[in-house]
Amino acid sequence: MLNLRVPCELVVRYVLPAFRSLVAEELVKNYGFSQVVAAEKLGTTQATVSHYIHLKRGKRIRQLESIPFVQFTSSEVARGIATGEFSTIDAMLMFCKLCSVLREKGVIHNSACAREKNNVYISEDSEEFK
């Protein structure tokens, strides 16, 4: 069966919510942003930020947050947003760079099984980020 899902589509569906969850949590907890303001900065709703913070969305966060480069990138994006140093485009480019690095290092990829399930496999055994 032909599957026309491209890797970026899968990453946006599964990895981006987890990454936004990390950024939202940092903005609220470390920079004193309200959920409403954090949502505006992230281009989402207050309800979504609440779900991120309470882990009702972005459930792959636990897999991603243990990777130092993910922690660093989410912290940098949160800092850039909080200080006004980053534009929306800057934050987007940071996520694209993160995605590229994770794919290059084999942390995220499409496996044959995952492709059939329209899912992204996040490798838990990649030695690159342990």
N, CA, C and O atoms as a GROMACS GRO file, in nm:
protein
  520
    1MET      N    1   0.084  -0.118   0.000
    1MET     CA    2   0.000   0.000   0.000
    1MET      C    3   0.089   0.125   0.000
    1MET      O    4   0.183   0.135   0.078
    2LEU      N    5   0.058   0.217  -0.087
    2LEU     CA    6   0.134   0.341  -0.099
    2LEU      C    7   0.097   0.436   0.014
    2LEU      O    8  -0.021   0.458   0.042
    3ASN      N    9   0.198   0.492   0.077
    3ASN     CA   10   0.175   0.587   0.186
    3ASN      C   11   0.242   0.718   0.147
    3ASN      O   12   0.363   0.723   0.130
    4LEU      N   13   0.163   0.823   0.134
    4LEU     CA   14   0.217   0.951   0.091
    4LEU      C   15   0.245   1.046   0.207
    4LEU      O   16   0.261   1.166   0.185
    5ARG      N   17   0.252   0.995   0.326
    5ARG     CA   18   0.286   1.080   0.440
    5ARG      C   19   0.436   1.105   0.438
    5ARG      O   20   0.516   1.012   0.435
    6VAL      N   21   0.472   1.231   0.439
    6VAL     CA   22   0.613   1.266   0.440
    6VAL      C   23   0.660   1.279   0.585
    6VAL      O   24   0.578   1.305   0.673
    7PRO      N   25   0.789   1.262   0.611
    7PRO     CA   26   0.839   1.267   0.748
    7PRO      C   27   0.801   1.396   0.822
    7PRO      O   28   0.766   1.392   0.940
    8CYS      N   29   0.808   1.510   0.753
    8CYS     CA   30   0.775   1.636   0.821
    8CYS      C   31   0.630   1.638   0.869
    8CYS      O   32   0.600   1.693   0.976
    9GLU      N   33   0.540   1.579   0.792
    9GLU     CA   34   0.400   1.574   0.833
    9GLU      C   35   0.386   1.494   0.962
    9GLU      O   36   0.312   1.532   1.052
   10LEU      N   37   0.455   1.383   0.969
   10LEU     CA   38   0.449   1.300   1.089
   10LEU      C   39   0.514   1.369   1.209
   10LEU      O   40   0.463   1.361   1.320
   11VAL      N   41   0.624   1.436   1.184
   11VAL     CA   42   0.691   1.508   1.293
   11VAL      C   43   0.602   1.618   1.348
   11VAL      O   44   0.591   1.636   1.469
   12VAL      N   45   0.537   1.691   1.258
   12VAL     CA   46   0.448   1.800   1.302
   12VAL      C   47   0.332   1.743   1.382
   12VAL      O   48   0.285   1.805   1.478
   13ARG      N   49   0.285   1.628   1.343
   13ARG     CA   50   0.171   1.570   1.415
   13ARG      C   51   0.208   1.517   1.553
   13ARG      O   52   0.128   1.526   1.646
   14TYR      N   53   0.328   1.462   1.566
   14TYR     CA   54   0.363   1.397   1.692
   14TYR      C   55   0.471   1.467   1.773
   14TYR      O   56   0.461   1.474   1.896
   15VAL      N   57   0.574   1.520   1.708
   15VAL     CA   58   0.687   1.578   1.780
   15VAL      C   59   0.661   1.725   1.815
   15VAL      O   60   0.693   1.768   1.926
   16LEU      N   61   0.602   1.800   1.723
   16LEU     CA   62   0.577   1.941   1.750
   16LEU      C   63   0.493   1.964   1.875
   16LEU      O   64   0.527   2.053   1.954
   17PRO      N   65   0.384   1.890   1.897
   17PRO     CA   66   0.309   1.912   2.021
   17PRO      C   67   0.393   1.887   2.147
   17PRO      O   68   0.379   1.958   2.246
   18ALA      N   69   0.479   1.786   2.142
   18ALA     CA   70   0.564   1.759   2.258
   18ALA      C   71   0.663   1.872   2.279
   18ALA      O   72   0.689   1.913   2.392
   19PHE      N   73   0.720   1.924   2.169
   19PHE     CA   74   0.814   2.035   2.178
   19PHE      C   75   0.743   2.161   2.229
   19PHE      O   76   0.795   2.230   2.318
   20ARG      N   77   0.626   2.192   2.174
   20ARG     CA   78   0.549   2.308   2.222
   20ARG      C   79   0.517   2.293   2.370
   20ARG      O   80   0.516   2.391   2.445
   21SER      N   81   0.490   2.171   2.411
   21SER     CA   82   0.460   2.146   2.552
   21SER      C   83   0.578   2.187   2.640
   21SER      O   84   0.559   2.249   2.744
   22LEU      N   85   0.698   2.152   2.599
   22LEU     CA   86   0.818   2.189   2.675
   22LEU      C   87   0.835   2.341   2.679
   22LEU      O   88   0.866   2.398   2.784
   23VAL      N   89   0.815   2.406   2.564
   23VAL     CA   90   0.831   2.552   2.558
   23VAL      C   91   0.722   2.619   2.642
   23VAL      O   92   0.751   2.712   2.718
   24ALA      N   93   0.598   2.574   2.629
   24ALA     CA   94   0.488   2.633   2.705
   24ALA      C   95   0.510   2.620   2.854
   24ALA      O   96   0.490   2.715   2.930
   25GLU      N   97   0.552   2.502   2.896
   25GLU     CA   98   0.578   2.480   3.039
   25GLU      C   99   0.687   2.574   3.090
   25GLU      O  100   0.675   2.631   3.198
   26GLU      N  101   0.791   2.590   3.012
   26GLU     CA  102   0.901   2.680   3.052
   26GLU      C  103   0.854   2.825   3.057
   26GLU      O  104   0.889   2.897   3.150
   27LEU      N  105   0.777   2.868   2.958
   27LEU     CA  106   0.726   3.006   2.958
   27LEU      C  107   0.640   3.034   3.080
   27LEU      O  108   0.651   3.140   3.142
   28VAL      N  109   0.554   2.940   3.115
   28VAL     CA  110   0.463   2.959   3.228
   28VAL      C  111   0.537   2.948   3.362
   28VAL      O  112   0.522   3.033   3.449
   29LYS      N  113   0.616   2.843   3.378
   29LYS     CA  114   0.679   2.817   3.507
   29LYS      C  115   0.805   2.900   3.533
   29LYS      O  116   0.828   2.942   3.646
   30ASN      N  117   0.886   2.923   3.429
   30ASN     CA  118   1.013   2.990   3.452
   30ASN      C  119   1.012   3.139   3.417
   30ASN      O  120   1.095   3.215   3.468
   31TYR      N  121   0.920   3.179   3.331
   31TYR     CA  122   0.917   3.319   3.289
   31TYR      C  123   0.790   3.392   3.333
   31TYR      O  124   0.772   3.509   3.300
   32GLY      N  125   0.704   3.325   3.406
   32GLY     CA  126   0.585   3.389   3.462
   32GLY      C  127   0.478   3.428   3.361
   32GLY      O  128   0.393   3.512   3.391
   33PHE      N  129   0.481   3.368   3.243
   33PHE     CA  130   0.378   3.396   3.144
   33PHE      C  131   0.246   3.334   3.190
   33PHE      O  132   0.246   3.226   3.249
   34SER      N  133   0.138   3.401   3.162
   34SER     CA  134   0.007   3.337   3.183
   34SER      C  135  -0.010   3.236   3.069
   34SER      O  136   0.058   3.242   2.968
   35GLN      N  137  -0.103   3.144   3.088
   35GLN     CA  138  -0.130   3.048   2.981
   35GLN      C  139  -0.181   3.118   2.856
   35GLN      O  140  -0.152   3.076   2.744
   36VAL      N  141  -0.256   3.226   2.874
   36VAL     CA  142  -0.310   3.301   2.760
   36VAL      C  143  -0.196   3.364   2.680
   36VAL      O  144  -0.194   3.352   2.557
   37VAL      N  145  -0.103   3.428   2.747
   37VAL     CA  146   0.009   3.493   2.678
   37VAL      C  147   0.100   3.388   2.614
   37VAL      O  148   0.145   3.407   2.501
   38ALA      N  149   0.127   3.279   2.684
   38ALA     CA  150   0.208   3.171   2.627
   38ALA      C  151   0.141   3.117   2.501
   38ALA      O  152   0.208   3.090   2.402
   39ALA      N  153   0.010   3.100   2.506
   39ALA     CA  154  -0.064   3.050   2.390
   39ALA      C  155  -0.052   3.146   2.272
   39ALA      O  156  -0.032   3.103   2.158
   40GLU      N  157  -0.065   3.275   2.298
   40GLU     CA  158  -0.052   3.374   2.191
   40GLU      C  159   0.087   3.366   2.128
   40GLU      O  160   0.100   3.371   2.005
   41LYS      N  161   0.189   3.354   2.211
   41LYS     CA  162   0.326   3.348   2.160
   41LYS      C  163   0.351   3.221   2.078
   41LYS      O  164   0.430   3.221   1.984
   42LEU      N  165   0.283   3.112   2.116
   42LEU     CA  166   0.303   2.984   2.048
   42LEU      C  167   0.204   2.962   1.934
   42LEU      O  168   0.210   2.861   1.864
   43GLY      N  169   0.113   3.057   1.915
   43GLY     CA  170   0.016   3.045   1.807
   43GLY      C  171  -0.087   2.937   1.830
   43GLY      O  172  -0.130   2.869   1.736
   44THR      N  173  -0.128   2.923   1.955
   44THR     CA  174  -0.226   2.821   1.989
   44THR      C  175  -0.326   2.880   2.088
   44THR      O  176  -0.330   3.002   2.105
   45THR      N  177  -0.404   2.799   2.153
   45THR     CA  178  -0.504   2.848   2.247
   45THR      C  179  -0.462   2.824   2.391
   45THR      O  180  -0.374   2.742   2.419
   46GLN      N  181  -0.525   2.895   2.482
   46GLN     CA  182  -0.499   2.876   2.625
   46GLN      C  183  -0.533   2.733   2.665
   46GLN      O  184  -0.462   2.672   2.746
   47ALA      N  185  -0.641   2.679   2.610
   47ALA     CA  186  -0.680   2.542   2.644
   47ALA      C  187  -0.572   2.442   2.603
   47ALA      O  188  -0.544   2.347   2.676
   48THR      N  189  -0.511   2.465   2.488
   48THR     CA  190  -0.404   2.377   2.444
   48THR      C  191  -0.284   2.388   2.537
   48THR      O  192  -0.224   2.286   2.572
   49VAL      N  193  -0.248   2.509   2.577
   49VAL     CA  194  -0.136   2.525   2.671
   49VAL      C  195  -0.167   2.455   2.802
   49VAL      O  196  -0.079   2.390   2.860
   50SER      N  197  -0.289   2.466   2.850
   50SER     CA  198  -0.329   2.396   2.972
   50SER      C  199  -0.313   2.246   2.954
   50SER      O  200  -0.262   2.177   3.043
   51HIS      N  201  -0.357   2.194   2.840
   51HIS     CA  202  -0.340   2.051   2.813
   51HIS      C  203  -0.194   2.013   2.806
   51HIS      O  204  -0.156   1.906   2.856
   52TYR      N  205  -0.110   2.098   2.746
   52TYR     CA  206   0.033   2.070   2.743
   52TYR      C  207   0.090   2.060   2.884
   52TYR      O  208   0.161   1.965   2.916
   53ILE      N  209   0.058   2.158   2.966
   53ILE     CA  210   0.114   2.164   3.101
   53ILE      C  211   0.068   2.045   3.187
   53ILE      O  212   0.143   1.995   3.271
   54HIS      N  213  -0.053   2.001   3.164
   54HIS     CA  214  -0.108   1.888   3.241
   54HIS      C  215  -0.092   1.755   3.168
   54HIS      O  216  -0.151   1.654   3.206
   55LEU      N  217  -0.009   1.756   3.061
   55LEU     CA  218   0.024   1.638   2.981
   55LEU      C  219  -0.097   1.567   2.922
   55LEU      O  220  -0.098   1.444   2.911
   56LYS      N  221  -0.199   1.644   2.885
   56LYS     CA  222  -0.312   1.585   2.814
   56LYS      C  223  -0.287   1.589   2.664
   56LYS      O  224  -0.356   1.520   2.587
   57ARG      N  225  -0.190   1.668   2.621
   57ARG     CA  226  -0.143   1.672   2.483
   57ARG      C  227   0.008   1.670   2.486
   57ARG      O  228   0.069   1.701   2.589
   58GLY      N  229   0.069   1.635   2.374
   58GLY     CA  230   0.215   1.631   2.369
   58GLY      C  231   0.270   1.517   2.451
   58GLY      O  232   0.372   1.531   2.518
   59LYS      N  233   0.202   1.402   2.447
   59LYS     CA  234   0.238   1.289   2.534
   59LYS      C  235   0.375   1.229   2.506
   59LYS      O  236   0.430   1.159   2.591
   60ARG      N  237   0.430   1.256   2.389
   60ARG     CA  238   0.564   1.207   2.360
   60ARG      C  239   0.670   1.291   2.431
   60ARG      O  240   0.790   1.271   2.412
   61ILE      N  241   0.624   1.385   2.511
   61ILE     CA  242   0.716   1.474   2.583
   61ILE      C  243   0.815   1.395   2.668
   61ILE      O  244   0.932   1.431   2.673
   62ARG      N  245   0.771   1.290   2.732
   62ARG     CA  246   0.859   1.214   2.821
   62ARG      C  247   0.975   1.152   2.743
   62ARG      O  248   1.087   1.145   2.794
   63GLN      N  249   0.948   1.108   2.621
   63GLN     CA  250   1.055   1.052   2.538
   63GLN      C  251   1.151   1.160   2.494
   63GLN      O  252   1.272   1.140   2.492
   64LEU      N  253   1.098   1.276   2.458
   64LEU     CA  254   1.182   1.383   2.405
   64LEU      C  255   1.257   1.461   2.512
   64LEU      O  256   1.370   1.504   2.489
   65GLU      N  257   1.195   1.481   2.628
   65GLU     CA  258   1.257   1.568   2.727
   65GLU      C  259   1.384   1.511   2.787
   65GLU      O  260   1.461   1.583   2.850
   66SER      N  261   1.407   1.382   2.768
   66SER     CA  262   1.529   1.322   2.821
   66SER      C  263   1.649   1.344   2.728
   66SER      O  264   1.761   1.308   2.762
   67ILE      N  265   1.626   1.401   2.611
   67ILE     CA  266   1.733   1.425   2.514
   67ILE      C  267   1.789   1.566   2.537
   67ILE      O  268   1.716   1.664   2.521
   68PRO      N  269   1.916   1.577   2.574
   68PRO     CA  270   1.973   1.708   2.606
   68PRO      C  271   1.954   1.813   2.497
   68PRO      O  272   1.926   1.928   2.529
   69PHE      N  273   1.969   1.776   2.370
   69PHE     CA  274   1.954   1.875   2.263
   69PHE      C  275   1.811   1.927   2.256
   69PHE      O  276   1.789   2.044   2.223
   70VAL      N  277   1.714   1.843   2.285
   70VAL     CA  278   1.574   1.886   2.288
   70VAL      C  279   1.553   1.983   2.405
   70VAL      O  280   1.488   2.086   2.389
   71GLN      N  281   1.607   1.949   2.521
   71GLN     CA  282   1.598   2.039   2.637
   71GLN      C  283   1.661   2.173   2.607
   71GLN      O  284   1.603   2.278   2.635
   72PHE      N  285   1.780   2.170   2.549
   72PHE     CA  286   1.850   2.293   2.516
   72PHE      C  287   1.769   2.378   2.419
   72PHE      O  288   1.752   2.498   2.440
   73THR      N  289   1.719   2.316   2.312
   73THR     CA  290   1.646   2.389   2.210
   73THR      C  291   1.516   2.447   2.265
   73THR      O  292   1.483   2.562   2.236
   74SER      N  293   1.443   2.369   2.342
   74SER     CA  294   1.318   2.421   2.399
   74SER      C  295   1.346   2.535   2.496
   74SER      O  296   1.271   2.633   2.500
   75SER      N  297   1.451   2.524   2.573
   75SER     CA  298   1.488   2.632   2.665
   75SER      C  299   1.529   2.758   2.589
   75SER      O  300   1.493   2.868   2.628
   76GLU      N  301   1.605   2.741   2.480
   76GLU     CA  302   1.647   2.855   2.398
   76GLU      C  303   1.527   2.923   2.333
   76GLU      O  304   1.520   3.046   2.328
   77VAL      N  305   1.434   2.844   2.283
   77VAL     CA  306   1.314   2.902   2.221
   77VAL      C  307   1.233   2.976   2.326
   77VAL      O  308   1.187   3.088   2.300
   78ALA      N  309   1.215   2.917   2.443
   78ALA     CA  310   1.140   2.984   2.550
   78ALA      C  311   1.209   3.114   2.591
   78ALA      O  312   1.143   3.217   2.608
   79ARG      N  313   1.341   3.110   2.606
   79ARG     CA  314   1.416   3.230   2.642
   79ARG      C  315   1.402   3.337   2.534
   79ARG      O  316   1.378   3.454   2.564
   80GLY      N  317   1.416   3.296   2.409
   80GLY     CA  318   1.404   3.390   2.298
   80GLY      C  319   1.266   3.454   2.290
   80GLY      O  320   1.253   3.573   2.261
   81ILE      N  321   1.164   3.374   2.316
   81ILE     CA  322   1.027   3.427   2.317
   81ILE      C  323   1.009   3.522   2.436
   81ILE      O  324   0.954   3.631   2.421
   82ALA      N  325   1.055   3.480   2.553
   82ALA     CA  326   1.037   3.560   2.676
   82ALA      C  327   1.109   3.693   2.669
   82ALA      O  328   1.059   3.793   2.719
   83THR      N  329   1.226   3.696   2.608
   83THR     CA  330   1.304   3.820   2.601
   83THR      C  331   1.271   3.904   2.478
   83THR      O  332   1.316   4.018   2.466
   84GLY      N  333   1.191   3.848   2.388
   84GLY     CA  334   1.158   3.919   2.266
   84GLY      C  335   1.268   3.911   2.161
   84GLY      O  336   1.260   3.976   2.057
   85GLU      N  337   1.369   3.831   2.188
   85GLU     CA  338   1.481   3.815   2.096
   85GLU      C  339   1.443   3.737   1.971
   85GLU      O  340   1.498   3.759   1.864
   86PHE      N  341   1.347   3.644   1.986
   86PHE     CA  342   1.307   3.558   1.874
   86PHE      C  343   1.176   3.606   1.814
   86PHE      O  344   1.082   3.641   1.885
   87SER      N  345   1.172   3.606   1.682
   87SER     CA  346   1.047   3.627   1.610
   87SER      C  347   0.982   3.489   1.594
   87SER      O  348   1.041   3.387   1.630
   88THR      N  349   0.863   3.486   1.542
   88THR     CA  350   0.796   3.359   1.513
   88THR      C  351   0.881   3.277   1.417
   88THR      O  352   0.891   3.155   1.431
   89ILE      N  353   0.940   3.343   1.319
   89ILE     CA  354   1.024   3.273   1.221
   89ILE      C  355   1.147   3.214   1.288
   89ILE      O  356   1.187   3.102   1.256
   90ASP      N  357   1.209   3.288   1.380
   90ASP     CA  358   1.325   3.235   1.452
   90ASP      C  359   1.289   3.107   1.528
   90ASP      O  360   1.362   3.009   1.523
   91ALA      N  361   1.176   3.110   1.597
   91ALA     CA  362   1.133   2.992   1.673
   91ALA      C  363   1.106   2.875   1.578
   91ALA      O  364   1.141   2.762   1.608
   92MET      N  365   1.042   2.903   1.465
   92MET     CA  366   1.014   2.799   1.368
   92MET      C  367   1.143   2.739   1.314
   92MET      O  368   1.154   2.617   1.300
   93LEU      N  369   1.240   2.823   1.284
   93LEU     CA  370   1.368   2.774   1.232
   93LEU      C  371   1.442   2.689   1.336
   93LEU      O  372   1.510   2.593   1.301
   94MET      N  373   1.430   2.725   1.463
   94MET     CA  374   1.491   2.644   1.569
   94MET      C  375   1.427   2.506   1.573
   94MET      O  376   1.496   2.406   1.590
   95PHE      N  377   1.294   2.499   1.557
   95PHE     CA  378   1.227   2.369   1.556
   95PHE      C  379   1.271   2.288   1.434
   95PHE      O  380   1.295   2.168   1.445
   96CYS      N  381   1.280   2.353   1.318
   96CYS     CA  382   1.324   2.283   1.197
   96CYS      C  383   1.466   2.226   1.216
   96CYS      O  384   1.495   2.114   1.174
   97LYS      N  385   1.552   2.304   1.279
   97LYS     CA  386   1.688   2.256   1.305
   97LYS      C  387   1.685   2.136   1.400
   97LYS      O  388   1.755   2.038   1.379
   98LEU      N  389   1.602   2.146   1.504
   98LEU     CA  390   1.588   2.035   1.598
   98LEU      C  391   1.541   1.910   1.525
   98LEU      O  392   1.596   1.802   1.545
   99CYS      N  393   1.440   1.925   1.442
   99CYS     CA  394   1.386   1.812   1.366
   99CYS      C  395   1.495   1.749   1.280
   99CYS      O  396   1.508   1.627   1.276
  100SER      N  397   1.571   1.832   1.211
  100SER     CA  398   1.679   1.782   1.124
  100SER      C  399   1.782   1.703   1.204
  100SER      O  400   1.824   1.595   1.163
  101VAL      N  401   1.822   1.757   1.318
  101VAL     CA  402   1.921   1.688   1.401
  101VAL      C  403   1.866   1.556   1.452
  101VAL      O  404   1.936   1.454   1.449
  102LEU      N  405   1.742   1.555   1.499
  102LEU     CA  406   1.683   1.431   1.549
  102LEU      C  407   1.672   1.326   1.439
  102LEU      O  408   1.693   1.207   1.465
  103ARG      N  409   1.639   1.368   1.319
  103ARG     CA  410   1.630   1.274   1.207
  103ARG      C  411   1.768   1.225   1.167
  103ARG      O  412   1.786   1.106   1.141
  104GLU      N  413   1.867   1.314   1.161
  104GLU     CA  414   2.004   1.276   1.124
  104GLU      C  415   2.062   1.175   1.222
  104GLU      O  416   2.133   1.083   1.182
  105LYS      N  417   2.033   1.193   1.349
  105LYS     CA  418   2.087   1.106   1.453
  105LYS      C  419   2.006   0.979   1.471
  105LYS      O  420   2.042   0.894   1.553
  106GLY      N  421   1.897   0.964   1.397
  106GLY     CA  422   1.816   0.842   1.406
  106GLY      C  423   1.725   0.837   1.526
  106GLY      O  424   1.672   0.730   1.560
  107VAL      N  425   1.706   0.950   1.592
  107VAL     CA  426   1.617   0.952   1.709
  107VAL      C  427   1.472   0.943   1.665
  107VAL      O  428   1.390   0.879   1.732
  108ILE      N  429   1.439   1.007   1.554
  108ILE     CA  430   1.305   0.994   1.497
  108ILE      C  431   1.318   0.951   1.352
  108ILE      O  432   1.405   0.999   1.280
  109HIS      N  433   1.233   0.862   1.312
  109HIS     CA  434   1.233   0.815   1.173
  109HIS      C  435   1.104   0.741   1.146
  109HIS      O  436   1.029   0.708   1.237
  110ASN      N  437   1.081   0.716   1.020
  110ASN     CA  438   0.967   0.634   0.980
  110ASN      C  439   1.017   0.491   0.968
  110ASN      O  440   1.104   0.462   0.885
  111SER      N  441   0.963   0.403   1.047
  111SER     CA  442   0.996   0.262   1.030
  111SER      C  443   0.884   0.200   0.947
  111SER      O  444   0.777   0.260   0.934
  112ALA      N  445   0.906   0.084   0.893
  112ALA     CA  446   0.803   0.021   0.810
  112ALA      C  447   0.676   0.001   0.891
  112ALA      O  448   0.566   0.026   0.842
  113CYS      N  449   0.690  -0.044   1.013
  113CYS     CA  450   0.574  -0.065   1.100
  113CYS      C  451   0.505   0.067   1.131
  113CYS      O  452   0.382   0.076   1.125
  114ALA      N  453   0.583   0.167   1.163
  114ALA     CA  454   0.525   0.297   1.198
  114ALA      C  455   0.454   0.356   1.077
  114ALA      O  456   0.348   0.418   1.092
  115ARG      N  457   0.511   0.338   0.957
  115ARG     CA  458   0.449   0.392   0.837
  115ARG      C  459   0.310   0.333   0.818
  115ARG      O  460   0.216   0.404   0.782
  116GLU      N  461   0.296   0.204   0.844
  116GLU     CA  462   0.166   0.140   0.829
  116GLU      C  463   0.065   0.197   0.926
  116GLU      O  464  -0.054   0.204   0.894
  117LYS      N  465   0.110   0.237   1.042
  117LYS     CA  466   0.020   0.290   1.145
  117LYS      C  467   0.011   0.442   1.139
  117LYS      O  468  -0.053   0.503   1.224
  118ASN      N  469   0.074   0.504   1.038
  118ASN     CA  470   0.077   0.650   1.026
  118ASN      C  471   0.130   0.712   1.154
  118ASN      O  472   0.071   0.805   1.209
  119ASN      N  473   0.239   0.661   1.200
  119ASN     CA  474   0.296   0.703   1.327
  119ASN      C  475   0.443   0.738   1.309
  119ASN      O  476   0.503   0.704   1.208
  120VAL      N  477   0.499   0.805   1.406
  120VAL     CA  478   0.642   0.832   1.407
  120VAL      C  479   0.704   0.746   1.516
  120VAL      O  480   0.654   0.741   1.628
  121TYR      N  481   0.810   0.680   1.481
  121TYR     CA  482   0.882   0.600   1.579
  121TYR      C  483   0.991   0.688   1.640
  121TYR      O  484   1.074   0.742   1.568
  122ILE      N  485   0.990   0.700   1.769
  122ILE     CA  486   1.094   0.774   1.838
  122ILE      C  487   1.183   0.670   1.905
  122ILE      O  488   1.143   0.604   2.000
  123SER      N  489   1.303   0.659   1.854
  123SER     CA  490   1.396   0.557   1.902
  123SER      C  491   1.435   0.586   2.046
  123SER      O  492   1.480   0.696   2.078
  124GLU      N  493   1.416   0.488   2.131
  124GLU     CA  494   1.455   0.503   2.271
  124GLU      C  495   1.596   0.454   2.295
  124GLU      O  496   1.651   0.472   2.404
  125ASP      N  497   1.656   0.391   2.194
  125ASP     CA  498   1.788   0.334   2.215
  125ASP      C  499   1.899   0.406   2.139
  125ASP      O  500   2.010   0.355   2.126
  126SER      N  501   1.870   0.524   2.090
  126SER     CA  502   1.972   0.601   2.021
  126SER      C  503   2.077   0.646   2.122
  126SER      O  504   2.046   0.713   2.221
  127GLU      N  505   2.201   0.609   2.095
  127GLU     CA  506   2.309   0.644   2.187
  127GLU      C  507   2.356   0.788   2.172
  127GLU      O  508   2.427   0.839   2.258
  128GLU      N  509   2.317   0.852   2.063
  128GLU     CA  510   2.364   0.986   2.033
  128GLU      C  511   2.328   1.089   2.141
  128GLU      O  512   2.403   1.183   2.164
  129PHE      N  513   2.214   1.070   2.205
  129PHE     CA  514   2.164   1.174   2.296
  129PHE      C  515   2.154   1.127   2.439
  129PHE      O  516   2.090   1.193   2.520
  130LYS      N  517   2.214   1.015   2.472
  130LYS     CA  518   2.207   0.965   2.611
  130LYS      C  519   2.322   1.019   2.692
  130LYS      O  520   2.334   0.989   2.810
   0.00000   0.00000   0.00000
